[in-house]
Amino acid sequence: MKITQVEPIHLRVPVVEEIPDGTLDVLVVRIHTDAGITGIGEVTSQSYVCKACFDAPRSAARRHGLTSILVGEDPLDVERLWGRMYYETNRYGRRGAAIHAISGADIALWDIRGQVEGRPVCELLGGNYRQTVRAYASVLFGNTPEETATLSRQFVDLGLTAAKFGWGPFGKDADVDVAHVRAARDVLGPERDLMVDAGHAWDVRTAVSRAKLLAPFHLAWLEEPLSQDDRRGYAELCRNSPVKIAAGEGDVTHWDFEDLIERGVHVIQPDVAFCGGLTVCRRVSDLCARAGRQPVPHCFSTGINLAASLHWMASVPDGDLVEYCLRPSPLMRKLVRNLPPLVNGRVAVPSGPGLGIELDEDILREFRVSY
């Protein structure tokens, strides 16, 4: 079997707001083969830039576009192709957009392999430990504590057992922060998990102080309170915080996550469609198992990312948690025709071969960006 075509498809809603929302603009990757099997992947990054990573023609060594690297290759040799993509983009990659783009190709290759073998991706990754995964709601804080409480009530009504709030008004004022977290906890009650994403708001000293203020609300974790580049700061924070610290949505390759683990971060959060794909995520969960850390996928884009994240979590013995985006964007709600539904606080892992999902061609046509 050979790869015959790599198709990067840029989708974008008419109005893209400047907010932390990955459901507004996405790069879908389809890899076609001479056997008539097509794999699906996703890149959640700067889509114009990542599309160029595919479309760039063959150049001098280690400067090739991804399409030129992949066409003619055996799609079943997934991990070798990851290594080849990583090496042959070395002069403009190693981190950043090149790795983000590789994520989409890697997911599509795992999808192809699963279809060929007639098995779901989770089995290929090393195990099928569960058929459903516990979901946590992921939203921005409300503009007021009252709005945050209203959102919390909606999550309770949906049957969710965990919720994460982030960004918005949070991080600027300690009293406001406490008011929002108290509002969420009061509605969620003590039996549900509550997480907070601080959105890189603080320095180490402030983060330690805020963690102590928020500890009485029994947070499951405090996410990315520092700059993603403040690795020494994370080491200090993790030694002194009474709340578990989560990080990693902006990191790529297993080497970055190995560093986070060494710094003491408790919850490791790769984004499958950003970090380098399922190949990287499998390496990360192996690292976490050895170090006694919890891997939880960052997942805030489309149903492709959700499906890939579910398969990854289903393959991890203690991976019973996935971020479930509730944004109304059609790229999240409609792009995948058989979007895994939320039922009693859990999401079913697609059981078909490969990723087990199907794209809506009408949505592809409606939101496709013409170049």
SERO-4910 file (N, C-alpha, C, O; in steps of 0.05 Angstrom, whole numbers):
BEGIN
 pado doro    nc1    nc2    nc3   cac1   cac2   cac3    cc1    cc2    cc3    oc1    oc2    oc3
  Met    A     17    -24      0      0      0      0     18     25      0     38     26     14
  Lys    A      9     45    -16     25     70    -17      6     94    -13    -17     93    -20
  Ile    A     18    115     -3      4    141     -1      4    154    -28     25    157    -40
  Thr    A    -19    162    -38    -21    174    -64    -26    204    -63    -19    219    -82
  Gln    A    -39    214    -41    -45    242    -39    -48    250    -10    -58    235      6
  Val    A    -38    274     -4    -42    286     23    -58    311     18    -49    329      3
  Glu    A    -81    313     32   -100    335     27   -104    352     52   -119    344     70
  Pro    A    -90    374     55    -95    392     78   -118    411     71   -117    426     52
  Ile    A   -139    410     87   -164    425     82   -168    446    104   -172    438    127
  His    A   -167    471     97   -169    493    117   -199    500    119   -212    508    100
  Leu    A   -209    497    144   -237    505    150   -237    528    169   -220    529    188
  Arg    A   -255    547    165   -256    572    181   -284    583    181   -297    585    160
  Val    A   -294    589    205   -321    601    207   -319    630    198   -297    642    199
  Pro    A   -341    643    191   -340    670    180   -328    691    199   -314    709    190
  Val    A   -333    688    225   -323    707    244   -306    692    265   -315    676    279
  Val    A   -280    699    265   -261    687    284   -254    708    305   -239    727    299
  Glu    A   -264    704    329   -259    723    350   -231    718    362   -221    695    361
  Glu    A   -220    738    374   -194    736    387   -197    726    416   -192    741    435
  Ile    A   -206    701    418   -210    688    444   -197    661    443   -193    650    421
  Pro    A   -192    649    466   -179    622    466   -199    600    458   -209    586    476
  Asp    A   -205    598    433   -226    579    423   -216    566    398   -215    579    377
  Gly    A   -209    540    399   -198    526    377   -219    515    358   -213    499    340
  Thr    A   -245    522    362   -266    511    345   -273    529    321   -292    523    307
  Leu    A   -258    551    317   -265    571    297   -249    568    271   -258    578    251
  Asp    A   -227    555    273   -208    554    250   -192    528    254   -179    525    275
  Val    A   -191    511    234   -178    485    237   -167    475    210   -178    482    189
  Leu    A   -147    459    211   -136    446    187   -142    416    189   -131    402    207
  Val    A   -159    407    171   -165    378    169   -145    366    150   -138    378    129
  Val    A   -135    342    156   -116    328    139   -128    302    131   -135    285    147
  Arg    A   -129    298    104   -138    272     94   -115    260     78   -103    273     61
  Ile    A   -108    235     84    -87    221     70   -100    198     54   -113    180     65
  His    A    -95    198     28   -107    178     10    -87    157      2    -63    163      1
  Thr    A    -96    133     -3    -79    111    -10    -88     98    -36   -111    102    -45
  Asp    A    -70     82    -48    -77     68    -72    -96     44    -67   -104     31    -86
  Ala    A   -102     39    -42   -121     18    -35   -149     29    -31   -168     14    -24
  Gly    A   -153     55    -36   -179     68    -32   -186     74     -3   -208     82      2
  Ile    A   -167     71     15   -171     77     43   -161    105     49   -139    112     40
  Thr    A   -176    121     63   -169    149     69   -169    152     99   -187    145    113
  Gly    A   -147    164    109   -145    170    138   -151    200    143   -146    217    126
  Ile    A   -161    205    167   -169    232    175   -153    241    199   -149    226    218
  Gly    A   -143    266    197   -129    278    220   -136    307    223   -152    318    207
  Glu    A   -125    320    243   -131    348    248   -107    362    259    -91    351    274
  Val    A   -104    388    252    -83    405    264    -97    428    277   -113    442    264
  Thr    A    -92    433    302   -104    456    316    -81    476    322    -68    474    343
  Ser    A    -77    494    303    -55    513    305    -62    537    287    -86    543    284
  Gln    A    -42    550    275    -47    571    256    -50    557    228    -30    548    217
  Ser    A    -74    555    219    -80    537    196    -66    546    171    -57    529    155
  Tyr    A    -64    572    166    -50    581    141    -21    572    141    -11    563    121
  Val    A     -8    575    164     20    568    166     23    537    164     41    528    150
  Cys    A      6    522    178      9    493    177      2    481    150     14    461    142
  Lys    A    -16    494    136    -22    484    108      3    488     91      9    471     74
  Ala    A     18    510     95     42    514     80     63    492     87     79    485     70
  Cys    A     63    482    111     81    461    118     76    435    102     94    420     96
  Phe    A     51    431     94     44    409     76     51    416     47     63    400     33
  Asp    A     44    440     38     45    447     10     72    454      0     78    453    -24
  Ala    A     91    461     18    118    469     10    131    446     -6    129    423      2
  Pro    A    143    453    -29    155    432    -46    180    420    -33    191    431    -14
  Arg    A    189    399    -45    215    387    -37    237    407    -40    238    422    -60
  Ser    A    255    408    -20    277    427    -21    302    413    -14    305    389    -18
  Ala    A    322    427     -4    346    415      6    340    396     29    318    398     41
  Ala    A    358    379     36    354    360     58    344    374     83    355    395     91
  Arg    A    324    362     96    313    372    122    297    398    119    293    412    138
  Arg    A    288    404     94    272    427     89    247    421     73    235    439     62
  His    A    240    396     72    218    387     55    190    394     66    187    395     91
  Gly    A    170    398     49    143    399     57    133    371     64    143    352     53
  Leu    A    113    369     81    104    343     90     92    326     68     96    302     68
  Thr    A     77    338     50     66    322     28     87    309     12     85    285      5
  Ser    A    109    323      6    130    311    -10    145    289      5    156    271     -7
  Ile    A    144    290     31    156    269     48    139    244     47    149    221     47
  Leu    A    112    247     48     94    225     52     85    210     27     82    186     27
  Val    A     82    225      5     72    212    -19     91    190    -29    115    194    -31
  Gly    A     80    166    -34     96    143    -42    104    125    -20    115    104    -24
  Glu    A    100    134      5    108    118     28     86     98     36     63    100     28
  Asp    A     94     78     52     76     58     64     62     71     88     76     76    108
  Pro    A     36     75     88     23     89    110     21     72    135     16     83    157
  Leu    A     26     47    133     24     29    157     48     31    175     47     23    198
  Asp    A     70     42    165     94     44    181     94     71    196    111     89    190
  Val    A     75     74    214     69    100    226     92    112    241     99    136    236
  Glu    A    104     98    258    125    109    275    150    116    259    164    136    265
  Arg    A    156    100    239    179    107    222    173    133    207    191    150    204
  Leu    A    148    136    197    141    161    183    142    185    202    149    207    193
  Trp    A    134    181    227    137    204    246    166    212    247    172    236    246
  Gly    A    184    193    250    212    200    252    222    213    226    239    231    227
  Arg    A    212    204    203    221    216    178    211    244    175    225    262    167
  Met    A    185    249    182    174    276    181    189    294    200    195    317    193
  Tyr    A    195    285    224    210    301    243    237    309    233    246    332    235
  Tyr    A    251    289    221    279    294    212    279    312    187    295    330    185
  Glu    A    261    306    168    262    321    143    249    348    144    249    363    124
  Thr    A    239    356    167    230    384    171    249    398    191    242    420    201
  Asn    A    271    386    197    288    395    219    297    424    217    299    438    237
  Arg    A    303    434    192    314    460    189    293    483    193    301    506    197
  Tyr    A    268    476    192    247    496    198    228    486    220    209    500    226
  Gly    A    234    463    231    216    451    250    229    446    277    240    463    290
  Arg    A    228    421    285    235    411    312    215    419    333    210    404    351
  Arg    A    204    443    331    183    452    348    164    470    331    169    473    308
  Gly    A    143    481    343    126    500    329    109    487    307    101    464    309
  Ala    A    104    503    286     84    496    266     89    470    253     71    455    246
  Ala    A    115    463    248    121    438    235    111    414    251     99    395    239
  Ile    A    115    414    277    105    392    294     75    393    295     62    372    294
  His    A     63    416    296     34    418    296     23    404    271      4    388    273
  Ala    A     35    410    248     26    399    223     30    368    223     13    353    213
  Ile    A     52    359    233     58    331    235     36    317    251     29    294    245
  Ser    A     25    330    270      3    318    287    -20    309    269    -29    286    272
  Gly    A    -29    326    250    -51    318    233    -45    295    216    -62    277    212
  Ala    A    -21    294    205    -13    272    188    -11    246    204    -20    225    196
  Asp    A      0    248    228      3    224    245    -24    213    253    -27    188    252
  Ile    A    -43    229    261    -70    219    267    -82    205    244    -94    183    247
  Ala    A    -79    217    220    -91    204    196    -77    177    189    -91    159    180
  Leu    A    -51    175    195    -37    150    190    -47    128    209    -51    105    200
  Trp    A    -51    135    234    -62    115    253    -90    107    244    -98     84    247
  Asp    A   -106    126    234   -133    120    224   -131    100    201   -147     81    200
  Ile    A   -113    104    183   -110     85    160   -102     57    170   -114     37    162
  Arg    A    -82     56    188    -73     30    198    -96     15    212    -99     -9    209
  Gly    A   -112     30    228   -135     17    241   -155      6    221   -166    -16    225
  Gln    A   -160     21    200   -179     12    180   -168    -13    165   -183    -32    160
  Val    A   -143    -13    159   -131    -36    146   -132    -61    163   -138    -83    153
  Glu    A   -126    -58    189   -126    -81    207   -153    -88    218   -157   -108    231
  Gly    A   -173    -70    213   -200    -75    223   -203    -72    253   -219    -86    266
  Arg    A   -186    -54    264   -186    -51    293   -188    -21    300   -177     -5    285
  Pro    A   -200    -14    323   -200     14    331   -172     22    339   -155      6    348
  Val    A   -166     48    337   -140     59    342   -131     52    371   -107     47    375
  Cys    A   -149     53    390   -141     48    418   -127     21    420   -108     18    436
  Glu    A   -136      1    406   -123    -25    407    -95    -24    395    -76    -37    406
  Leu    A    -91     -9    374    -65     -6    362    -45      8    381    -21      3    380
  Leu    A    -56     26    398    -39     41    416    -30     25    440    -13     34    455
  Gly    A    -42      2    443    -32    -15    465    -53    -27    483    -46    -42    502
  Gly    A    -78    -20    480    -98    -32    497   -125    -20    492   -127      2    481
  Asn    A   -146    -34    501   -173    -23    499   -186    -27    527   -201    -46    532
  Tyr    A   -179     -9    545   -185    -12    573   -214     -3    580   -224    -10    601
  Arg    A   -226     13    563   -253     22    569   -268     29    543   -256     36    523
  Gln    A   -294     27    544   -311     34    522   -322     62    523   -330     73    503
  Thr    A   -321     74    547   -329    102    550   -308    116    568   -294    103    583
  Val    A   -307    142    565   -288    158    581   -303    180    595   -320    193    583
  Arg    A   -296    185    620   -309    206    635   -302    233    624   -278    238    618
  Ala    A   -321    250    620   -317    276    608   -317    298    628   -332    297    649
  Tyr    A   -301    319    623   -304    343    639   -311    366    620   -299    369    599
  Ala    A   -330    383    629   -338    406    613   -315    426    613   -300    428    633
  Ser    A   -311    440    592   -289    459    589   -300    485    577   -308    486    554
  Val    A   -300    507    593   -311    532    584   -296    555    596   -280    552    614
  Leu    A   -301    579    585   -290    603    596   -306    611    621   -330    606    622
  Phe    A   -293    624    640   -308    635    663   -329    655    652   -326    667    631
  Gly    A   -352    657    667   -371    677    660   -360    705    666   -340    708    679
  Asn    A   -374    725    656   -365    752    661   -368    760    690   -354    778    700
  Thr    A   -387    747    704   -392    752    733   -393    725    747   -397    704    734
  Pro    A   -390    725    773   -393    699    788   -421    687    784   -424    663    783
  Glu    A   -441    704    780   -468    694    775   -470    679    749   -483    658    747
  Glu    A   -456    689    728   -455    675    703   -440    648    705   -448    628    693
  Thr    A   -419    648    721   -404    624    725   -421    603    740   -420    579    733
  Ala    A   -438    612    759   -456    594    773   -477    583    753   -484    559    755
  Thr    A   -487    599    735   -506    590    715   -494    569    698   -507    548    692
  Leu    A   -470    573    689   -457    552    672   -453    526    688   -457    505    678
  Ser    A   -446    529    714   -442    505    730   -468    490    733   -468    465    732
  Arg    A   -491    504    735   -517    490    737   -523    475    711   -534    453    712
  Gln    A   -515    486    688   -519    472    663   -503    446    662   -513    426    652
  Phe    A   -479    446    673   -462    422    673   -474    401    692   -474    377    685
  Val    A   -485    409    714   -498    390    732   -522    378    718   -526    354    720
  Asp    A   -537    394    704   -561    384    690   -553    365    667   -569    347    660
  Leu    A   -530    368    656   -520    350    635   -510    324    646   -504    305    631
  Gly    A   -508    322    672   -498    297    684   -468    295    686   -458    274    692
  Leu    A   -454    317    682   -425    317    684   -416    315    712   -428    325    731
  Thr    A   -393    301    716   -382    298    742   -357    315    746   -343    312    766
  Ala    A   -350    331    726   -326    348    728   -329    372    709   -342    370    688
  Ala    A   -317    394    717   -319    418    701   -293    435    704   -282    436    726
  Lys    A   -285    448    682   -262    466    683   -270    493    673   -282    495    651
  Phe    A   -263    514    688   -267    541    679   -240    554    676   -220    548    689
  Gly    A   -239    573    657   -213    587    652   -216    613    638   -237    620    627
  Trp    A   -194    628    639   -190    653    625   -212    673    632   -220    675    655
  Gly    A   -223    689    613   -243    709    619   -232    729    639   -210    739    636
  Pro    A   -248    735    660   -240    755    680   -221    744    701   -211    758    718
  Phe    A   -214    718    699   -198    705    720   -169    714    718   -158    718    696
  Gly    A   -156    717    742   -128    721    743   -119    749    750    -95    753    757
  Lys    A   -137    768    748   -128    796    752   -131    806    781   -116    823    789
  Asp    A   -150    795    795   -156    804    822   -162    780    840   -179    763    832
  Ala    A   -149    778    863   -153    754    880   -181    751    890   -192    729    890
  Asp    A   -194    773    897   -222    771    907   -241    762    886   -259    746    891
  Val    A   -237    772    861   -254    764    839   -249    734    833   -268    719    828
  Asp    A   -224    726    833   -218    697    828   -232    679    849   -245    660    841
  Val    A   -231    686    874   -243    670    894   -274    670    891   -286    649    895
  Ala    A   -285    693    884   -314    694    880   -323    676    858   -344    662    861
  His    A   -309    675    835   -316    657    813   -313    628    821   -331    612    815
  Val    A   -292    621    834   -287    593    841   -308    584    862   -318    562    861
  Arg    A   -314    602    881   -334    595    901   -361    591    888   -376    572    895
  Ala    A   -368    608    869   -394    605    855   -396    578    841   -417    565    842
  Ala    A   -374    570    828   -374    544    814   -376    521    834   -392    503    830
  Arg    A   -360    522    855   -360    500    875   -387    498    889   -397    476    894
  Asp    A   -400    521    895   -425    519    909   -446    505    893   -463    490    904
  Val    A   -446    508    866   -466    495    849   -457    466    843   -474    448    844
  Leu    A   -432    462    838   -423    435    831   -424    416    855   -428    392    852
  Gly    A   -422    427    879   -422    411    903   -396    397    907   -378    397    890
  Pro    A   -393    384    930   -367    371    937   -361    346    922   -338    337    921
  Glu    A   -382    334    909   -378    308    896   -367    310    868   -360    289    856
  Arg    A   -367    334    856   -358    337    828   -330    350    828   -324    366    845
  Asp    A   -314    342    808   -287    354    805   -289    382    793   -305    387    775
  Leu    A   -273    400    804   -271    427    793   -242    433    787   -225    430    804
  Met    A   -237    443    763   -210    450    754   -211    479    745   -232    490    736
  Val    A   -188    493    747   -186    521    740   -162    524    721   -140    514    727
  Asp    A   -166    537    698   -145    544    679   -139    574    683   -155    591    676
  Ala    A   -115    579    693   -108    607    699    -98    622    675    -94    647    676
  Gly    A    -93    609    652    -86    623    628    -60    639    629    -59    661    619
  His    A    -39    627    642    -12    640    643    -13    667    657      2    685    649
  Ala    A    -30    670    677    -35    697    688    -14    708    707    -13    732    710
  Trp    A      2    690    719     18    699    742     47    693    740     56    678    723
  Asp    A     62    705    759     90    696    764     89    675    786     67    669    796
  Val    A    112    664    794    112    642    813    101    651    840     85    637    852
  Arg    A    110    673    849    101    682    876     71    686    877     58    677    896
  Thr    A     59    698    856     30    702    856     16    675    853     -5    671    866
  Ala    A     27    657    837     14    631    833     13    615    859     -7    603    865
  Val    A     35    616    874     35    601    900     14    614    919     -1    599    932
  Ser    A     13    640    919     -7    654    936    -36    647    928    -52    641    945
  Arg    A    -41    648    901    -68    641    892    -75    612    897    -98    606    905
  Ala    A    -56    594    893    -61    566    898    -70    562    927    -87    546    933
  Lys    A    -57    576    946    -65    574    974    -92    585    979   -107    574    995
  Leu    A    -99    607    965   -126    618    968   -148    600    958   -170    598    969
  Leu    A   -141    585    936   -161    568    923   -162    540    934   -181    525    928
  Ala    A   -142    532    950   -140    505    960   -165    497    976   -173    473    974
  Pro    A   -178    514    991   -202    506   1006   -225    497    988   -244    484    998
  Phe    A   -224    504    962   -245    496    944   -240    468    931   -255    459    914
  His    A   -218    455    940   -212    428    932   -211    424    902   -225    408    890
  Leu    A   -194    440    889   -190    438    860   -176    412    853   -158    403    867
  Ala    A   -185    399    832   -171    376    822   -144    383    810   -125    368    813
  Trp    A   -143    407    798   -118    418    789   -120    448    782   -142    457    777
  Leu    A    -98    461    783    -95    489    774    -78    488    749    -55    480    749
  Glu    A    -89    497    726    -77    493    700    -62    518    690    -73    540    691
  Glu    A    -38    514    681    -21    534    668    -22    562    681    -30    581    668
  Pro    A    -15    563    707    -15    590    720      9    607    712      8    631    716
  Leu    A     30    595    700     54    609    692     57    609    662     43    595    648
  Ser    A     75    626    652     82    625    624     91    596    617    104    583    633
  Gln    A     85    588    593     93    561    585    123    558    583    133    535    583
  Asp    A    137    579    582    167    578    580    181    580    607    205    577    608
  Asp    A    166    584    628    178    588    655    181    560    668    168    554    687
  Arg    A    200    545    657    203    517    667    214    517    696    206    500    712
  Arg    A    233    534    702    243    535    729    221    544    748    219    535    771
  Gly    A    204    563    739    182    571    755    163    548    761    153    546    784
  Tyr    A    158    531    742    141    508    747    153    489    768    139    478    785
  Ala    A    179    486    767    192    469    786    188    480    815    182    465    833
  Glu    A    191    506    818    187    518    844    158    517    852    152    511    875
  Leu    A    140    523    834    111    523    840    102    495    849     88    492    868
  Cys    A    111    474    834    102    447    840    112    438    868     99    422    881
  Arg    A    134    449    876    144    442    903    128    455    925    127    445    948
  Asn    A    115    478    919    103    494    940     73    497    938     60    508    957
  Ser    A     60    487    917     31    490    914     16    469    929     23    445    928
  Pro    A     -5    476    944    -22    457    957    -42    444    938    -57    426    945
  Val    A    -43    454    913    -61    444    892    -44    432    870    -23    442    864
  Lys    A    -53    410    859    -39    397    836    -37    417    813    -56    433    808
  Ile    A    -15    417    799    -10    435    777    -11    419    751      0    397    749
  Ala    A    -26    430    731    -28    418    705    -16    436    684    -17    460    686
  Ala    A     -4    424    663      8    440    642     14    422    618     14    397    620
  Gly    A     19    434    595     28    419    572     13    423    546     21    412    526
  Glu    A     -9    439    546    -24    441    521     -8    455    500    -14    451    476
  Gly    A     12    471    507     28    484    487     54    471    481     71    482    467
  Asp    A     58    446    491     83    432    488     81    412    465     59    403    458
  Val    A    104    404    454    105    386    432    128    366    435    148    372    449
  Thr    A    126    343    423    145    321    425    147    310    453    142    324    472
  His    A    154    285    455    156    273    482    178    285    498    178    283    523
  Trp    A    198    298    485    219    310    500    209    333    517    218    337    540
  Asp    A    191    349    506    180    371    522    165    361    546    167    372    568
  Phe    A    150    340    543    134    329    565    151    315    586    145    315    609
  Glu    A    172    303    576    192    292    595    203    313    613    207    309    637
  Asp    A    208    337    602    218    360    617    197    369    638    204    374    661
  Leu    A    172    371    630    151    378    649    149    359    672    146    367    695
  Ile    A    151    333    666    151    313    687    174    317    706    171    315    731
  Glu    A    198    322    695    221    326    712    219    351    729    230    353    751
  Arg    A    204    371    719    199    396    735    179    392    758    176    409    775
  Gly    A    165    369    757    147    363    779    117    367    772    100    364    790
  Val    A    110    374    747     82    379    740     66    353    745     75    331    737
  His    A     43    356    757     27    333    766      9    321    744      6    297    742
  Val    A     -3    339    728    -22    330    707    -11    340    680     -7    364    676
  Ile    A     -6    321    662      7    326    636    -14    327    614    -29    308    611
  Gln    A    -14    349    598    -37    354    581    -29    358    551    -31    381    541
  Pro    A    -21    338    537    -16    341    509    -42    345    494    -63    335    501
  Asp    A    -41    361    472    -63    363    453    -55    345    429    -35    351    416
  Val    A    -71    325    424    -64    305    403    -60    319    376    -43    310    361
  Ala    A    -75    339    371    -75    353    344    -54    376    344    -55    392    326
  Phe    A    -36    376    363    -17    398    366     11    388    373     31    399    364
  Cys    A     12    368    390     37    360    403     54    342    386     78    337    393
  Gly    A     44    333    363     59    313    347     42    289    341     51    271    327
  Gly    A     17    288    351     -1    267    343     -2    244    364      8    246    386
  Leu    A    -15    223    356    -19    200    373      7    186    380     10    174    401
  Thr    A     26    187    361     52    174    367     65    187    391     76    174    408
  Val    A     64    214    392     75    228    415     59    222    440     70    217    461
  Cys    A     32    222    438     16    218    462     21    190    474     21    188    498
  Arg    A     24    170    457     30    144    468     56    144    484     58    132    505
  Arg    A     76    158    474    102    160    488     98    175    514    110    168    535
  Val    A     81    196    514     77    212    538     63    196    559     71    197    583
  Ser    A     43    180    552     29    164    573     48    143    584     45    136    607
  Asp    A     66    133    568     86    114    579    104    128    599    111    117    620
  Leu    A    113    153    592    129    169    611    114    174    637    125    171    659
  Cys    A     88    181    635     72    186    658     69    162    676     70    163    700
  Ala    A     65    139    663     62    114    679     87    108    695     85    100    718
  Arg    A    110    113    683    135    108    698    140    128    720    152    121    741
  Ala    A    130    153    716    134    174    736    111    178    756    114    194    774
  Gly    A     90    163    752     67    166    770     51    192    766     41    203    785
  Arg    A     50    201    741     35    226    735     10    219    719      8    197    708
  Gln    A     -8    238    717    -34    233    704    -34    247    677    -31    271    675
  Pro    A    -37    232    655    -41    244    628    -70    250    623    -87    232    626
  Val    A    -76    275    615   -104    282    608   -102    299    583    -88    319    583
  Pro    A   -115    292    561   -112    307    536   -125    335    538   -147    338    548
  His    A   -111    355    527   -124    380    521   -139    376    495   -128    365    476
  Cys    A   -164    384    494   -180    378    470   -202    400    467   -223    398    480
  Phe    A   -196    420    451   -215    442    449   -216    451    420   -210    474    414
  Ser    A   -225    433    402   -226    440    374   -249    426    360   -272    435    363
  Thr    A   -245    404    346   -266    391    332   -270    362    341   -255    352    358
  Gly    A   -289    349    329   -294    321    336   -272    302    327   -270    280    337
  Ile    A   -255    310    309   -232    294    301   -213    292    324   -204    270    332
  Asn    A   -207    314    336   -189    315    359   -202    299    382   -188    284    396
  Leu    A   -228    303    386   -242    288    408   -240    258    404   -234    244    422
  Ala    A   -244    249    379   -243    220    374   -215    209    379   -211    188    391
  Ala    A   -194    224    369   -167    215    373   -160    215    403   -147    196    413
  Ser    A   -169    235    418   -164    237    447   -178    214    461   -167    202    480
  Leu    A   -202    207    453   -216    185    466   -202    158    461   -199    142    480
  His    A   -192    154    437   -177    129    432   -151    128    449   -144    107    459
  Trp    A   -138    151    451   -114    152    468   -121    145    497   -108    128    509
  Met    A   -141    158    508   -148    153    536   -158    124    540   -153    112    561
  Ala    A   -172    113    520   -181     85    523   -158     66    524   -161     44    534
  Ser    A   -135     74    513   -112     56    512    -94     58    537    -75     43    540
  Val    A   -100     77    554    -84     82    578    -98     70    603   -122     77    607
  Pro    A    -85     54    618    -98     40    641   -113     59    660   -135     53    669
  Asp    A   -101     83    666   -114    102    684   -124    127    669   -125    148    681
  Gly    A   -131    124    644   -137    147    627   -167    153    626   -177    157    604
  Asp    A   -181    153    648   -210    156    647   -218    186    651   -233    192    669
  Leu    A   -208    204    633   -216    231    634   -209    245    608   -187    242    598
  Val    A   -229    260    596   -224    274    571   -238    301    573   -259    304    584
  Glu    A   -225    321    561   -237    347    559   -259    347    538   -254    337    515
  Tyr    A   -283    356    544   -305    356    525   -314    385    520   -325    398    537
  Cys    A   -308    394    496   -314    422    489   -344    425    483   -356    409    469
  Leu    A   -355    446    495   -384    451    492   -390    475    475   -412    485    475
  Arg    A   -370    486    461   -374    509    444   -394    502    421   -394    479    412
  Pro    A   -410    522    412   -430    516    392   -420    516    363   -436    512    345
  Ser    A   -395    521    358   -384    523    331   -392    498    314   -390    476    324
  Pro    A   -400    502    289   -406    479    272   -382    461    267   -385    438    260
  Leu    A   -357    473    269   -334    456    266   -331    436    289   -319    415    285
  Met    A   -341    443    312   -342    424    334   -366    406    333   -364    382    337
  Arg    A   -389    418    329   -415    403    332   -422    387    307   -436    367    310
  Lys    A   -413    395    283   -424    383    258   -404    371    239   -411    355    222
  Leu    A   -378    378    242   -358    368    223   -357    338    223   -357    325    201
  Val    A   -357    326    246   -358    296    248   -387    288    250   -402    295    269
  Arg    A   -396    273    230   -425    266    229   -433    249    253   -455    252    264
  Asn    A   -416    231    261   -422    213    284   -406    222    308   -392    206    320
  Leu    A   -409    248    315   -394    259    338   -401    243    363   -425    239    369
  Pro    A   -381    233    377   -387    218    402   -403    234    422   -394    256    430
  Pro    A   -427    225    429   -445    241    446   -437    239    476   -423    221    484
  Leu    A   -446    259    490   -443    260    519   -467    247    532   -489    256    528
  Val    A   -463    225    547   -485    210    559   -478    205    588   -460    190    594
  Asn    A   -494    216    606   -490    212    634   -461    218    643   -450    203    659
  Gly    A   -451    239    632   -424    248    640   -401    233    628   -378    237    636
  Arg    A   -407    215    609   -386    199    596   -389    201    565   -411    207    555
  Val    A   -367    195    551   -367    196    522   -358    169    512   -338    158    521
  Ala    A   -373    158    493   -366    132    481   -341    134    463   -339    153    447
  Val    A   -323    115    465   -301    113    447   -311    101    421   -323     79    422
  Pro    A   -306    114    398   -316    102    373   -305     73    370   -282     68    374
  Ser    A   -323     55    362   -316     27    362   -309     16    334   -300     -6    332
  Gly    A   -312     33    313   -306     24    287   -276     22    282   -260     31    299
  Pro    A   -268     11    259   -239     10    254   -227     38    250   -240     56    241
  Gly    A   -202     40    258   -188     66    256   -200     85    277   -205     77    300
  Leu    A   -203    111    270   -216    130    288   -245    125    291   -258    132    311
  Gly    A   -257    112    271   -286    105    272   -304    129    268   -326    130    278
  Ile    A   -295    150    253   -311    173    249   -314    179    219   -299    169    203
  Glu    A   -335    195    213   -341    203    186   -345    233    185   -359    244    201
  Leu    A   -333    246    165   -336    275    162   -361    282    146   -369    267    128
  Asp    A   -373    305    152   -396    315    137   -385    331    114   -374    353    118
  Glu    A   -389    322     90   -379    335     66   -391    362     62   -379    380     51
  Asp    A   -416    366     70   -429    392     68   -415    413     85   -412    436     77
  Ile    A   -407    405    109   -392    424    127   -365    430    115   -355    453    116
  Leu    A   -352    410    103   -326    415     90   -329    435     68   -312    453     65
  Arg    A   -350    433     52   -354    451     30   -361    479     40   -352    500     30
  Glu    A   -378    481     60   -388    506     70   -366    524     82   -366    548     79
  Phe    A   -347    511     97   -328    527    112   -299    525    101   -280    535    113
  Arg    A   -297    513     78   -270    510     66   -260    537     56   -274    552     43
  Val    A   -234    543     63   -221    567     54   -209    563     27   -194    544     23
  Ser    A   -216    580      8   -205    578    -19   -179    594    -21   -177    617    -11
  Tyr    A   -159    583    -33   -133    596    -36   -129    603    -65   -108    615    -72
***
